[in-house]
Amino acid sequence: MPKIVDHDQRRREIVEVTWKFIAREGIEKLNLRDLAAAAGYSNGAFKPYFPTRDSLLVATFRYVAEATDRRIARSCKGLRGLGALEAFSREVLPLDELRRNEGRIAVHFWHLALADRALATVNAETMDRWRKLADSWFEEVLGAGHPKARAARDSMINFLMGAQISSVLDEAVNTAEALEEQLQYRLDALRRLSKDS
């Protein structure tokens, strides 16, 4: 009797092995042969799921973005305003090994996205989702129609993206403790801005 394969599960397993490989070894060393061996599959086993390296990379970037989105949804459930912004930020900031690995992957993918429209699209979709989420929280903090709400939102998201890069390239300085302190600095500035409204 032939073995029944859960193809969605197999895709997830391949993507999970891929993101762990990239976080550990870097994207430059990624090839399908070594990846198949690391996953315990034959060399051709990936082809039905991901016919090219690029298709696997897009799926992996999307997987990391969706995993972050799920954590954000859990952490922010029932929160509003500053509490939601703080919880959201902590899920994106590289404050532990999992999120540092996601940051390493993001940095690799951003580099590739400069020349790969599919990767750039995954990133743009993620940023659009985050901006929409953050809009309601900034409105709760600053009030509807605040003239600096958009700048405050974009500044926060740019801080979070920059922190991922800095934690990879300068991790001795950009420790979890330092990033927590920087986050509190930004939240304090937002509190002051809300009082000035």
Buried (B, 14 or more C-beta within 10 A) or exposed (E): EEEEEEEEEBBBBBBBBBBBBBBEEEBEEBEBEEBBEBBEBEEEBBEEBBEEBEEBBBBBBBBBBEBBBEBBEEBBEEBEBBBBBBBBBBBBBBBEEEBBBBBBBBBBBBEBBEEBEBBBBBBEEBBEBBBEBBEEBBBBBBEEEBEBBEEBBEBBBEBBBEBBBBBBEEBEEBBBEBBBEBBEEBBEEBEEBBEEE
